[in-house]
Amino acid sequence: MNLHTKQRLKKLFGYPAFFLFAFWLMLFLTFPYDLIGERAHQAAAAAGWELSFRSIGPGLFGVTAKGVSIGPKKKESILEAPKTLLIDKVKLRPSLFPLGVAFDASLGGGSLGGAMSLFGDLKVEVRGKGVDLGKTNLADLAGFHLGGSVNLALDLKTEKRDLVKSVGRLSLSGERMNLSGVKAYGFELPETDLGRLDSEFKIEGGKASIVSCRLAGADLDAIAEGEIILASHLPLSALRVKLKMKPADAYLQKNSLVRNGLTMAMTKDKDGYFGASLERALGNPQFKPLR
């Protein structure tokens, strides 16, 4: 290749490539990432949530936020600040399907990713895999320990971005589920092996109906039926859920407190299940034994 040809190729490809690289580098270093964080904070507040970041800055083809905290917005009548879920890191990037933003998060040693539309009706797709609940701050939020590795899939579309006008499905599964630190009537219940979780919800007509929901563990077999009446702010959604629980005989023999408490508070059905209900708001549920 002669010198003249090299000069022509440099002008045709080299200079434009250098310009694009320099432009991308300038954009990468000077982009107002704080404005993105502020916009996300405002959008969350409009939906009734508090969102904050420890830091937000450039990532590969997008934005990376670290030390993410999200939870229900504090009400003026409540003195105690609401508890929030902590996420190690969230990466954001543009999405074409749906047209909006895609995200990938690190949570509990697993992955949480999906996409959300930014124009028109809200469309959300979320996939979670291998999230270890014991490695999250869920115990701080709930006041008891719930362990296990969970997977989830959510596909949701809301008309005019109103949760009450949502259509979609949610599936949630888990393995090695266990429960401890639960207090009832001044006593702490023993650690319970909940085993495997399989559940699916259908979202339509202003409610999330339980298609199936079952825990099958060495210590407990439990089934949930019913629905959640959706509100514009998710924590205010009303629970209308019936629970059926059958502790294993060996578990009851080892834990006389549980055995005596169940016998006094509830009655068994013909299949040996004790009954209870979950009522009131999703953000403040009430467990009520059925006699």
Backbone as CSV, one residue per row, in Angstrom:
resi,resn,N_x,N_y,N_z,CA_x,CA_y,CA_z,C_x,C_y,C_z
1,MET,0.849,-1.180,0.000,0.000,0.000,0.000,0.900,1.250,0.000
2,ASN,0.660,2.134,-0.986,1.517,3.305,-1.086,1.096,4.385,-0.080
3,LEU,1.933,5.405,0.020,1.716,6.452,1.009,0.438,7.234,0.739
4,HIS,0.142,7.460,-0.547,-1.054,8.212,-0.901,-2.324,7.479,-0.454
5,THR,-2.349,6.178,-0.670,-3.518,5.373,-0.262,-3.687,5.393,1.249
6,LYS,-2.562,5.297,1.972,-2.632,5.333,3.435,-3.217,6.663,3.923
7,GLN,-2.811,7.758,3.285,-3.320,9.059,3.685,-4.819,9.176,3.448
8,ARG,-5.281,8.619,2.323,-6.711,8.662,2.013,-7.512,7.838,3.004
9,LEU,-6.992,6.628,3.344,-7.682,5.777,4.320,-7.730,6.430,5.691
10,LYS,-6.666,7.143,6.036,-6.637,7.826,7.326,-7.721,8.895,7.382
11,LYS,-7.882,9.626,6.272,-8.895,10.659,6.248,-10.304,10.076,6.256
12,LEU,-10.482,8.957,5.539,-11.813,8.355,5.424,-12.260,7.655,6.709
13,PHE,-11.342,6.969,7.387,-11.699,6.143,8.538,-11.001,6.557,9.838
14,GLY,-9.773,6.914,9.760,-9.017,7.190,10.970,-9.514,8.398,11.730
15,TYR,-9.653,9.541,11.037,-10.079,10.758,11.710,-11.506,10.657,12.262
16,PRO,-12.473,10.138,11.466,-13.820,9.968,12.032,-13.833,9.034,13.247
17,ALA,-13.051,7.946,13.186,-13.002,7.020,14.314,-12.435,7.696,15.560
18,PHE,-11.390,8.496,15.348,-10.794,9.202,16.486,-11.787,10.215,17.068
19,PHE,-12.521,10.900,16.181,-13.509,11.878,16.643,-14.597,11.198,17.466
20,LEU,-15.105,10.049,16.977,-16.152,9.325,17.706,-15.649,8.840,19.061
21,PHE,-14.412,8.369,19.100,-13.831,7.910,20.367,-13.705,9.068,21.351
22,ALA,-13.203,10.212,20.845,-13.038,11.371,21.710,-14.390,11.878,22.210
23,PHE,-15.379,11.869,21.309,-16.726,12.300,21.705,-17.297,11.387,22.769
24,TRP,-17.140,10.065,22.563,-17.644,9.086,23.546,-16.924,9.250,24.881
25,LEU,-15.605,9.477,24.837,-14.840,9.638,26.071,-15.276,10.898,26.818
26,MET,-15.495,11.984,26.093,-15.944,13.215,26.727,-17.322,13.017,27.362
27,LEU,-18.219,12.337,26.641,-19.551,12.076,27.163,-19.493,11.184,28.391
28,PHE,-18.616,10.183,28.330,-18.448,9.234,29.424,-17.982,9.936,30.699
29,LEU,-17.060,10.898,30.536,-16.462,11.554,31.697,-17.283,12.721,32.220
30,THR,-18.059,13.379,31.360,-18.748,14.604,31.759,-20.262,14.467,31.825
31,PHE,-20.796,13.279,31.545,-22.258,13.099,31.533,-22.822,13.406,32.928
32,PRO,-23.940,14.107,33.017,-24.502,14.487,34.332,-25.234,13.318,35.000
33,TYR,-24.468,12.377,35.531,-25.061,11.187,36.133,-25.914,11.528,37.348
34,ASP,-25.565,12.591,38.068,-26.357,12.977,39.232,-27.784,13.333,38.841
35,LEU,-27.959,13.875,37.624,-29.297,14.209,37.164,-30.133,12.956,36.939
36,ILE,-29.485,11.882,36.476,-30.202,10.616,36.299,-30.675,10.098,37.658
37,GLY,-29.781,10.185,38.658,-30.161,9.757,39.997,-31.310,10.580,40.550
38,GLU,-31.287,11.883,40.313,-32.353,12.756,40.789,-33.669,12.449,40.086
39,ARG,-33.588,12.156,38.788,-34.812,11.820,38.033,-35.394,10.493,38.533
40,ALA,-34.542,9.524,38.810,-35.011,8.244,39.335,-35.633,8.433,40.716
41,HIS,-35.025,9.288,41.533,-35.561,9.569,42.865,-36.951,10.194,42.767
42,GLN,-37.139,11.134,41.841,-38.433,11.784,41.677,-39.493,10.802,41.176
43,ALA,-39.113,9.925,40.241,-40.065,8.939,39.719,-40.494,7.973,40.816
44,ALA,-39.549,7.548,41.652,-39.881,6.646,42.756,-40.797,7.336,43.763
45,ALA,-40.514,8.604,44.074,-41.325,9.354,45.036,-42.760,9.505,44.542
46,ALA,-42.922,9.700,43.230,-44.263,9.836,42.657,-45.065,8.547,42.805
47,ALA,-44.349,7.408,42.883,-45.007,6.113,43.041,-45.113,5.691,44.503
48,GLY,-44.697,6.567,45.421,-44.810,6.261,46.837,-43.619,5.540,47.437
49,TRP,-42.444,5.647,46.783,-41.256,4.956,47.258,-40.112,5.936,47.484
50,GLU,-39.220,5.559,48.415,-37.994,6.315,48.647,-36.836,5.563,47.987
51,LEU,-36.053,6.272,47.178,-34.935,5.667,46.463,-33.698,6.524,46.668
52,SER,-32.578,5.886,47.027,-31.338,6.626,47.208,-30.162,5.768,46.766
53,PHE,-29.024,6.428,46.494,-27.799,5.759,46.065,-26.634,6.236,46.916
54,ARG,-25.694,5.350,47.175,-24.444,5.784,47.792,-23.586,6.502,46.763
55,SER,-23.596,5.996,45.530,-22.869,6.644,44.438,-23.496,6.238,43.118
56,ILE,-23.371,7.100,42.123,-23.873,6.803,40.788,-22.882,7.383,39.782
57,GLY,-22.553,6.584,38.765,-21.544,7.024,37.815,-21.570,6.180,36.558
58,PRO,-20.554,6.313,35.727,-20.537,5.628,34.434,-20.353,4.125,34.579
59,GLY,-20.955,3.398,33.646,-20.784,1.960,33.525,-20.647,1.612,32.062
60,LEU,-20.460,0.343,31.748,-20.306,-0.072,30.360,-21.613,0.133,29.609
61,PHE,-21.632,1.093,28.683,-22.805,1.438,27.871,-23.986,1.883,28.722
62,GLY,-23.729,2.437,29.900,-24.835,2.876,30.729,-24.378,3.521,32.017
63,VAL,-25.147,3.298,33.066,-24.932,3.916,34.366,-24.877,2.822,35.427
64,THR,-24.013,3.009,36.422,-23.917,2.070,37.536,-24.172,2.804,38.839
65,ALA,-25.115,2.290,39.624,-25.412,2.851,40.941,-25.022,1.830,41.999
66,LYS,-24.338,2.287,43.043,-23.898,1.406,44.125,-24.558,1.836,45.435
67,GLY,-24.752,0.845,46.318,-25.378,1.144,47.602,-26.791,1.654,47.437
68,VAL,-27.618,0.928,46.674,-28.985,1.356,46.393,-29.895,0.986,47.563
69,SER,-30.729,1.916,47.962,-31.692,1.699,49.041,-33.073,2.071,48.533
70,ILE,-34.050,1.141,48.697,-35.411,1.420,48.233,-36.412,0.874,49.244
71,GLY,-37.444,1.671,49.507,-38.465,1.275,50.462,-39.655,2.196,50.376
72,PRO,-40.732,1.883,51.104,-41.927,2.743,51.080,-41.641,4.121,51.627
73,LYS,-42.322,5.113,51.070,-42.114,6.499,51.488,-42.670,6.729,52.885
74,LYS,-41.906,7.468,53.702,-42.321,7.746,55.074,-43.545,8.664,55.081
75,LYS,-44.515,8.322,55.948,-45.696,9.161,56.111,-45.474,10.139,57.260
76,GLU,-46.072,11.311,57.150,-45.861,12.348,58.153,-46.366,11.929,59.525
77,SER,-47.380,11.054,59.569,-47.967,10.650,60.841,-47.163,9.559,61.544
78,ILE,-46.142,9.011,60.878,-45.347,7.933,61.450,-43.973,8.472,61.825
79,LEU,-43.617,8.313,63.099,-42.345,8.840,63.580,-41.171,7.997,63.103
80,GLU,-41.331,6.673,63.127,-40.235,5.787,62.754,-40.087,5.735,61.237
81,ALA,-38.864,5.865,60.755,-38.614,5.802,59.309,-38.859,4.395,58.788
82,PRO,-39.481,4.249,57.616,-39.725,2.915,57.077,-38.421,2.211,56.722
83,LYS,-38.430,0.905,56.823,-37.233,0.131,56.522,-37.102,-0.063,55.016
84,THR,-35.851,-0.193,54.565,-35.599,-0.250,53.129,-34.795,-1.490,52.760
85,LEU,-34.958,-1.914,51.514,-34.182,-3.019,50.963,-32.878,-2.463,50.409
86,LEU,-31.767,-3.110,50.752,-30.454,-2.668,50.295,-29.972,-3.560,49.157
87,ILE,-29.511,-2.945,48.072,-29.006,-3.663,46.907,-27.571,-3.222,46.654
88,ASP,-26.679,-4.182,46.493,-25.253,-3.862,46.353,-24.973,-2.953,45.165
89,LYS,-25.458,-3.352,43.994,-25.115,-2.617,42.770,-26.190,-2.811,41.720
90,VAL,-26.496,-1.745,40.990,-27.473,-1.796,39.902,-26.855,-1.148,38.669
91,LYS,-26.920,-1.852,37.536,-26.438,-1.318,36.268,-27.628,-1.015,35.369
92,LEU,-27.643,0.186,34.786,-28.717,0.626,33.903,-28.171,0.887,32.510
93,ARG,-28.982,0.531,31.505,-28.583,0.778,30.117,-29.848,0.923,29.269
94,PRO,-29.766,1.508,28.085,-30.953,1.650,27.240,-31.502,0.295,26.809
95,SER,-32.827,0.249,26.612,-33.504,-0.969,26.169,-34.400,-0.641,24.980
96,LEU,-34.416,-1.546,23.995,-35.274,-1.357,22.826,-36.614,-2.054,22.975
97,PHE,-36.631,-3.212,23.649,-37.861,-4.003,23.818,-38.001,-4.389,25.287
98,PRO,-38.827,-3.620,26.049,-39.567,-2.422,25.650,-38.644,-1.217,25.558
99,LEU,-39.133,-0.174,24.889,-38.334,1.032,24.716,-38.240,1.761,26.055
100,GLY,-37.073,1.708,26.646,-36.900,2.309,27.965,-35.530,2.007,28.518
101,VAL,-35.498,1.409,29.701,-34.238,1.148,30.376,-34.191,-0.299,30.850
102,ALA,-33.029,-0.928,30.689,-32.791,-2.283,31.189,-31.890,-2.190,32.411
103,PHE,-31.981,-3.172,33.296,-31.174,-3.128,34.514,-30.679,-4.521,34.888
104,ASP,-29.544,-4.533,35.564,-28.984,-5.746,36.153,-28.534,-5.393,37.558
105,ALA,-28.926,-6.209,38.535,-28.601,-5.920,39.926,-27.952,-7.125,40.587
106,SER,-27.097,-6.834,41.561,-26.496,-7.872,42.391,-27.221,-7.859,43.730
107,LEU,-27.844,-8.995,44.075,-28.638,-9.072,45.298,-28.516,-10.456,45.901
108,GLY,-28.048,-10.511,47.148,-27.984,-11.783,47.854,-27.170,-12.850,47.157
109,GLY,-26.079,-12.445,46.511,-25.239,-13.414,45.820,-25.835,-13.934,44.522
110,GLY,-26.991,-13.425,44.129,-27.634,-13.840,42.884,-27.798,-12.664,41.939
111,SER,-28.595,-12.853,40.912,-28.790,-11.814,39.903,-30.256,-11.439,39.800
112,LEU,-30.492,-10.168,39.494,-31.831,-9.644,39.300,-31.759,-8.700,38.117
113,GLY,-32.499,-9.000,37.074,-32.413,-8.186,35.867,-33.744,-8.070,35.174
114,GLY,-33.821,-7.114,34.245,-35.063,-6.933,33.519,-35.058,-5.636,32.746
115,ALA,-36.250,-5.190,32.368,-36.396,-3.966,31.589,-37.703,-3.292,31.953
116,MET,-37.748,-1.964,31.752,-38.936,-1.185,32.071,-39.109,-0.099,31.019
117,SER,-40.333,0.053,30.550,-40.608,1.078,29.545,-40.634,2.454,30.187
118,LEU,-40.282,3.470,29.410,-40.288,4.842,29.894,-41.337,5.700,29.205
119,PHE,-42.025,5.137,28.210,-42.993,5.908,27.445,-44.311,5.139,27.389
120,GLY,-45.426,5.875,27.451,-46.730,5.242,27.353,-47.040,4.402,28.581
121,ASP,-47.794,3.311,28.365,-48.127,2.410,29.463,-46.865,1.764,30.015
122,LEU,-46.841,1.590,31.321,-45.671,1.004,31.965,-45.616,-0.500,31.698
123,LYS,-44.487,-0.959,31.195,-44.250,-2.384,30.992,-42.993,-2.773,31.769
124,VAL,-43.100,-3.828,32.559,-41.983,-4.262,33.395,-41.737,-5.744,33.183
125,GLU,-40.477,-6.095,32.974,-40.055,-7.496,32.905,-38.903,-7.689,33.878
126,VAL,-39.049,-8.620,34.811,-38.019,-8.859,35.821,-37.738,-10.358,35.907
127,ARG,-36.463,-10.694,35.977,-36.046,-12.082,36.164,-35.008,-12.120,37.278
128,GLY,-35.217,-12.988,38.235,-34.272,-13.146,39.334,-33.829,-14.595,39.436
129,LYS,-32.571,-14.799,39.757,-32.042,-16.156,39.820,-31.033,-16.278,40.956
130,GLY,-31.224,-17.298,41.780,-30.254,-17.634,42.818,-30.051,-16.567,43.868
131,VAL,-31.127,-15.839,44.225,-31.010,-14.812,45.265,-31.086,-15.485,46.640
132,ASP,-30.014,-15.415,47.398,-29.951,-16.008,48.734,-30.536,-15.010,49.727
133,LEU,-31.718,-15.313,50.248,-32.391,-14.374,51.148,-31.586,-14.107,52.409
134,GLY,-30.822,-15.100,52.841,-30.011,-14.934,54.042,-28.886,-13.937,53.873
135,LYS,-28.535,-13.610,52.629,-27.464,-12.650,52.365,-27.999,-11.249,52.080
136,THR,-29.289,-11.064,52.247,-29.892,-9.743,52.097,-30.241,-9.200,53.484
137,ASN,-30.759,-7.983,53.538,-31.180,-7.427,54.821,-32.668,-7.655,55.067
138,LEU,-33.213,-8.736,54.471,-34.635,-9.035,54.618,-35.012,-9.245,56.081
139,ALA,-34.113,-9.848,56.876,-34.408,-10.069,58.297,-34.627,-8.752,59.026
140,ASP,-33.862,-7.716,58.652,-34.041,-6.402,59.276,-35.395,-5.801,58.919
141,LEU,-35.870,-6.086,57.709,-37.148,-5.542,57.270,-38.317,-6.260,57.925
142,ALA,-38.229,-7.593,57.996,-39.354,-8.392,58.461,-39.354,-8.604,59.972
143,GLY,-38.187,-8.502,60.610,-38.115,-8.766,62.037,-37.901,-10.224,62.364
144,PHE,-37.734,-11.067,61.346,-37.414,-12.475,61.545,-36.565,-12.940,60.375
145,HIS,-35.992,-14.123,60.490,-35.099,-14.628,59.446,-35.853,-15.571,58.509
146,LEU,-35.784,-15.282,57.214,-36.299,-16.170,56.181,-35.153,-16.483,55.240
147,GLY,-34.753,-17.744,55.187,-33.627,-18.139,54.369,-34.049,-18.985,53.181
148,GLY,-33.118,-19.148,52.246,-33.378,-19.949,51.070,-32.935,-19.243,49.804
149,SER,-32.840,-19.987,48.724,-32.460,-19.442,47.422,-33.701,-19.360,46.547
150,VAL,-33.997,-18.156,46.016,-35.243,-17.959,45.277,-34.980,-17.508,43.841
151,ASN,-35.935,-17.838,42.978,-35.976,-17.386,41.593,-37.339,-16.731,41.366
152,LEU,-37.380,-15.742,40.477,-38.666,-15.106,40.197,-38.731,-14.661,38.745
153,ALA,-39.962,-14.539,38.258,-40.212,-14.021,36.912,-41.472,-13.173,36.974
154,LEU,-41.365,-11.918,36.543,-42.498,-10.997,36.551,-42.652,-10.363,35.180
155,ASP,-43.869,-10.427,34.649,-44.228,-9.732,33.410,-45.473,-8.911,33.717
156,LEU,-45.357,-7.589,33.598,-46.431,-6.707,34.049,-46.631,-5.554,33.078
157,LYS,-47.884,-5.227,32.826,-48.229,-4.059,32.029,-49.314,-3.296,32.763
158,THR,-49.110,-1.989,32.957,-50.089,-1.180,33.659,-50.602,-0.077,32.744
159,GLU,-51.913,0.062,32.688,-52.528,1.110,31.882,-52.370,2.450,32.582
160,LYS,-51.848,3.435,31.874,-51.625,4.786,32.403,-50.792,4.750,33.689
161,ARG,-49.923,3.738,33.789,-49.006,3.599,34.922,-49.728,3.538,36.266
162,ASP,-50.933,2.976,36.261,-51.723,2.796,37.476,-51.686,1.322,37.854
163,LEU,-51.123,0.999,39.043,-50.972,-0.392,39.455,-52.304,-1.128,39.506
164,VAL,-53.373,-0.411,39.828,-54.690,-1.043,39.895,-55.125,-1.555,38.522
165,LYS,-54.631,-0.919,37.454,-54.993,-1.315,36.089,-53.880,-2.147,35.466
166,SER,-53.412,-3.137,36.209,-52.287,-3.962,35.764,-52.761,-5.306,35.235
167,VAL,-51.987,-5.829,34.302,-52.209,-7.173,33.768,-50.852,-7.867,33.692
168,GLY,-50.786,-9.105,34.179,-49.509,-9.807,34.098,-49.484,-11.057,34.940
169,ARG,-48.284,-11.604,35.110,-48.094,-12.826,35.897,-46.800,-12.715,36.695
170,LEU,-46.812,-13.371,37.840,-45.632,-13.450,38.692,-45.460,-14.885,39.147
171,SER,-44.272,-15.426,38.956,-43.954,-16.753,39.488,-42.763,-16.615,40.418
172,LEU,-42.834,-17.326,41.536,-41.799,-17.265,42.559,-41.546,-18.674,43.062
173,SER,-40.289,-19.093,43.006,-39.926,-20.418,43.491,-38.707,-20.321,44.386
174,GLY,-38.555,-21.294,45.274,-37.430,-21.273,46.197,-37.034,-22.665,46.637
175,GLU,-35.792,-22.797,47.048,-35.273,-24.064,47.551,-34.579,-23.831,48.883
176,ARG,-34.565,-24.867,49.715,-33.936,-24.817,51.036,-34.490,-23.655,51.869
177,MET,-35.788,-23.430,51.789,-36.423,-22.357,52.538,-36.473,-22.726,54.021
178,ASN,-36.216,-21.756,54.883,-36.275,-21.983,56.317,-36.675,-20.701,57.027
179,LEU,-37.258,-20.867,58.206,-37.802,-19.742,58.949,-37.367,-19.837,60.404
180,SER,-36.940,-18.703,60.981,-36.565,-18.674,62.389,-36.724,-17.257,62.921
181,GLY,-36.714,-17.135,64.257,-36.819,-15.815,64.872,-38.215,-15.247,64.923
182,VAL,-39.248,-16.070,64.625,-40.630,-15.598,64.672,-41.134,-15.661,66.111
183,LYS,-41.717,-14.573,66.586,-42.244,-14.522,67.944,-43.768,-14.476,67.916
184,ALA,-44.371,-15.286,68.774,-45.829,-15.334,68.883,-46.208,-15.423,70.352
185,TYR,-47.038,-14.451,70.810,-47.501,-14.414,72.197,-46.336,-14.455,73.190
186,GLY,-45.247,-13.763,72.858,-44.124,-13.657,73.762,-43.129,-14.789,73.692
187,PHE,-43.377,-15.792,72.818,-42.466,-16.926,72.671,-41.864,-16.927,71.269
188,GLU,-40.600,-17.342,71.212,-39.955,-17.455,69.911,-40.110,-18.867,69.376
189,LEU,-40.647,-18.979,68.175,-40.881,-20.285,67.576,-39.567,-20.902,67.107
190,PRO,-39.465,-22.230,67.122,-38.222,-22.887,66.703,-37.986,-22.750,65.204
191,GLU,-36.744,-22.961,64.810,-36.417,-22.928,63.383,-37.216,-23.991,62.642
192,THR,-37.741,-23.612,61.485,-38.631,-24.493,60.732,-38.122,-24.679,59.315
193,ASP,-38.014,-25.939,58.900,-37.616,-26.274,57.530,-38.846,-26.189,56.635
194,LEU,-38.865,-25.200,55.737,-40.002,-24.986,54.838,-39.827,-25.678,53.497
195,GLY,-38.599,-26.125,53.216,-38.366,-26.895,51.998,-38.470,-26.086,50.727
196,ARG,-39.307,-26.545,49.813,-39.411,-25.946,48.480,-40.671,-25.087,48.367
197,LEU,-40.519,-23.949,47.711,-41.635,-23.048,47.435,-41.930,-23.039,45.946
198,ASP,-43.205,-23.194,45.607,-43.673,-23.043,44.228,-44.927,-22.183,44.256
199,SER,-44.902,-21.070,43.537,-46.070,-20.186,43.553,-46.204,-19.456,42.225
200,GLU,-47.447,-19.111,41.909,-47.745,-18.357,40.695,-48.955,-17.469,40.953
201,PHE,-48.876,-16.221,40.470,-49.948,-15.253,40.656,-50.389,-14.708,39.296
202,LYS,-51.688,-14.521,39.147,-52.251,-13.896,37.947,-52.722,-12.500,38.320
203,ILE,-52.250,-11.488,37.590,-52.569,-10.097,37.899,-53.542,-9.573,36.848
204,GLU,-54.750,-9.237,37.283,-55.785,-8.783,36.353,-56.978,-8.269,37.148
205,GLY,-57.671,-7.272,36.596,-58.893,-6.786,37.228,-58.679,-6.156,38.590
206,GLY,-57.534,-5.516,38.800,-57.290,-4.838,40.057,-56.889,-5.742,41.202
207,LYS,-56.503,-6.972,40.891,-56.079,-7.875,41.964,-55.043,-8.860,41.454
208,ALA,-54.269,-9.394,42.405,-53.306,-10.456,42.120,-53.843,-11.734,42.742
209,SER,-54.344,-12.623,41.910,-54.956,-13.864,42.388,-53.903,-14.959,42.489
210,ILE,-53.970,-15.747,43.553,-53.045,-16.855,43.734,-53.507,-18.029,42.878
211,VAL,-52.757,-18.337,41.840,-53.046,-19.512,41.016,-52.618,-20.774,41.758
212,SER,-51.427,-20.727,42.334,-50.918,-21.821,43.158,-49.837,-21.266,44.080
213,CYS,-49.781,-21.803,45.299,-48.752,-21.380,46.242,-48.603,-22.464,47.305
214,ARG,-47.432,-23.100,47.326,-47.244,-24.208,48.267,-45.808,-24.273,48.763
215,LEU,-45.675,-24.560,50.052,-44.399,-24.858,50.684,-44.404,-26.333,51.081
216,ALA,-43.371,-27.045,50.705,-43.269,-28.461,51.030,-41.918,-28.723,51.681
217,GLY,-41.909,-28.776,53.015,-40.659,-28.955,53.740,-40.711,-30.134,54.687
218,ALA,-39.581,-30.425,55.301,-39.507,-31.532,56.244,-40.339,-31.266,57.486
219,ASP,-40.498,-29.970,57.862,-41.231,-29.629,59.076,-42.646,-29.149,58.825
220,LEU,-42.918,-28.676,57.613,-44.217,-28.049,57.366,-44.642,-28.192,55.917
221,ASP,-45.931,-28.458,55.747,-46.569,-28.428,54.428,-47.620,-27.329,54.491
222,ALA,-47.545,-26.334,53.616,-48.452,-25.187,53.687,-48.965,-24.817,52.302
223,ILE,-50.236,-24.398,52.256,-50.886,-23.991,51.012,-51.563,-22.646,51.238
224,ALA,-51.428,-21.737,50.279,-52.082,-20.425,50.352,-53.064,-20.282,49.194
225,GLU,-54.225,-19.702,49.499,-55.247,-19.439,48.492,-55.805,-18.043,48.717
226,GLY,-56.304,-17.433,47.653,-56.917,-16.117,47.812,-56.371,-15.101,46.836
227,GLU,-56.343,-13.842,47.266,-55.964,-12.763,46.360,-55.483,-11.545,47.134
228,ILE,-54.821,-10.654,46.410,-54.380,-9.371,46.955,-55.074,-8.272,46.134
229,ILE,-55.882,-7.448,46.806,-56.578,-6.355,46.130,-55.594,-5.200,45.985
230,LEU,-55.239,-4.876,44.760,-54.174,-3.907,44.505,-54.625,-2.479,44.768
231,ALA,-53.685,-1.686,45.309,-53.881,-0.255,45.497,-52.814,0.480,44.690
232,SER,-53.024,1.764,44.474,-52.067,2.545,43.693,-50.670,2.476,44.301
233,HIS,-50.580,2.455,45.646,-49.324,2.253,46.352,-49.323,0.824,46.880
234,LEU,-48.374,0.006,46.426,-48.367,-1.429,46.708,-48.509,-1.761,48.192
235,PRO,-47.809,-1.085,49.139,-47.949,-1.455,50.552,-49.369,-1.313,51.090
236,LEU,-50.225,-0.529,50.422,-51.601,-0.336,50.870,-52.555,-1.365,50.292
237,SER,-52.052,-2.264,49.459,-52.890,-3.315,48.881,-53.444,-4.217,49.976
238,ALA,-54.689,-4.671,49.809,-55.384,-5.433,50.847,-55.200,-6.936,50.646
239,LEU,-54.837,-7.623,51.736,-54.666,-9.072,51.699,-55.993,-9.768,51.968
240,ARG,-56.287,-10.767,51.154,-57.457,-11.627,51.344,-56.991,-13.068,51.114
241,VAL,-56.165,-13.563,52.028,-55.462,-14.834,51.824,-55.802,-15.819,52.934
242,LYS,-56.088,-17.051,52.545,-56.318,-18.152,53.482,-55.113,-19.087,53.457
243,LEU,-54.669,-19.500,54.641,-53.525,-20.402,54.772,-53.962,-21.735,55.355
244,LYS,-53.390,-22.809,54.827,-53.592,-24.155,55.371,-52.215,-24.725,55.700
245,MET,-52.031,-25.152,56.959,-50.708,-25.590,57.414,-50.801,-26.953,58.091
246,LYS,-49.874,-27.841,57.727,-49.803,-29.160,58.358,-48.367,-29.416,58.805
247,PRO,-48.074,-29.186,60.102,-46.731,-29.502,60.603,-46.518,-31.012,60.632
248,ALA,-45.274,-31.435,60.410,-44.941,-32.857,60.463,-45.080,-33.361,61.902
249,ASP,-45.497,-34.633,62.053,-45.660,-35.216,63.390,-44.360,-35.153,64.182
250,ALA,-43.222,-35.440,63.537,-41.934,-35.416,64.230,-41.605,-34.012,64.715
251,TYR,-41.971,-32.992,63.942,-41.735,-31.597,64.323,-42.558,-31.232,65.559
252,LEU,-43.824,-31.670,65.601,-44.689,-31.372,66.739,-44.236,-32.109,67.997
253,GLN,-43.735,-33.310,67.824,-43.252,-34.074,68.976,-42.045,-33.405,69.619
254,LYS,-41.197,-32.778,68.802,-40.013,-32.101,69.333,-40.338,-30.734,69.922
255,ASN,-41.468,-30.143,69.496,-41.793,-28.776,69.890,-43.199,-28.736,70.498
256,SER,-43.257,-29.028,71.777,-44.542,-29.094,72.465,-45.238,-27.732,72.495
257,LEU,-44.447,-26.637,72.539,-45.041,-25.307,72.549,-45.855,-25.062,71.290
258,VAL,-45.300,-25.435,70.142,-46.024,-25.282,68.879,-47.247,-26.191,68.857
259,ARG,-47.076,-27.417,69.295,-48.188,-28.382,69.286,-49.353,-27.889,70.141
260,ASN,-49.046,-27.445,71.362,-50.111,-26.989,72.259,-50.746,-25.694,71.759
261,GLY,-49.918,-24.792,71.202,-50.458,-23.544,70.699,-51.405,-23.753,69.530
262,LEU,-51.025,-24.630,68.595,-51.902,-24.915,67.460,-53.209,-25.558,67.905
263,THR,-53.106,-26.479,68.854,-54.296,-27.192,69.325,-55.281,-26.232,69.981
264,MET,-54.764,-25.246,70.739,-55.649,-24.301,71.424,-56.192,-23.228,70.482
265,ALA,-55.387,-22.811,69.512,-55.778,-21.670,68.679,-56.553,-22.059,67.435
266,MET,-56.350,-23.257,66.924,-56.951,-23.630,65.645,-57.521,-25.043,65.717
267,THR,-58.328,-25.355,64.729,-58.842,-26.711,64.585,-58.393,-27.290,63.243
268,LYS,-58.276,-28.595,63.184,-57.855,-29.270,61.959,-59.060,-29.532,61.056
269,ASP,-58.797,-29.537,59.748,-59.830,-29.987,58.825,-59.692,-31.491,58.635
270,LYS,-60.484,-32.060,57.759,-60.496,-33.510,57.579,-59.185,-34.053,57.032
271,ASP,-58.371,-33.169,56.414,-57.079,-33.594,55.872,-55.917,-33.326,56.828
272,GLY,-56.229,-32.824,58.015,-55.186,-32.588,59.007,-54.502,-31.243,58.915
273,TYR,-55.080,-30.286,58.184,-54.489,-28.953,58.043,-55.118,-27.974,59.048
274,PHE,-54.266,-27.150,59.657,-54.729,-26.032,60.468,-54.957,-24.832,59.554
275,GLY,-55.958,-23.999,59.900,-56.290,-22.864,59.044,-55.994,-21.522,59.681
276,ALA,-55.656,-20.539,58.852,-55.426,-19.163,59.292,-55.674,-18.237,58.114
277,SER,-55.714,-16.950,58.388,-55.901,-15.967,57.319,-54.880,-14.852,57.458
278,LEU,-54.557,-14.232,56.333,-53.744,-13.019,56.293,-54.647,-11.899,55.809
279,GLU,-54.773,-10.845,56.619,-55.689,-9.770,56.296,-54.996,-8.418,56.436
280,ARG,-55.750,-7.363,56.237,-55.300,-5.977,56.307,-54.371,-5.643,55.144
281,ALA,-53.467,-4.673,55.345,-52.643,-4.171,54.245,-51.389,-5.015,54.057
282,LEU,-50.898,-5.057,52.832,-49.685,-5.806,52.520,-48.500,-5.281,53.315
283,GLY,-48.469,-3.982,53.559,-47.370,-3.392,54.324,-47.494,-3.590,55.817
284,ASN,-48.651,-4.073,56.293,-48.868,-4.297,57.724,-49.865,-5.447,57.892
285,PRO,-49.452,-6.673,57.539,-50.386,-7.797,57.530,-50.775,-8.260,58.935
286,GLN,-51.945,-8.886,59.038,-52.424,-9.443,60.301,-52.686,-10.936,60.117
287,PHE,-52.025,-11.750,60.967,-52.212,-13.196,60.956,-53.343,-13.542,61.924
288,LYS,-54.368,-14.235,61.418,-55.525,-14.530,62.243,-55.846,-16.026,62.175
289,PRO,-55.690,-16.750,63.301,-56.026,-18.188,63.310,-57.512,-18.407,63.063
290,LEU,-57.850,-19.478,62.383,-59.242,-19.831,62.123,-59.618,-21.012,62.997
291,ARG,-60.719,-20.886,63.677,-61.185,-21.940,64.584,-62.245,-22.786,63.901
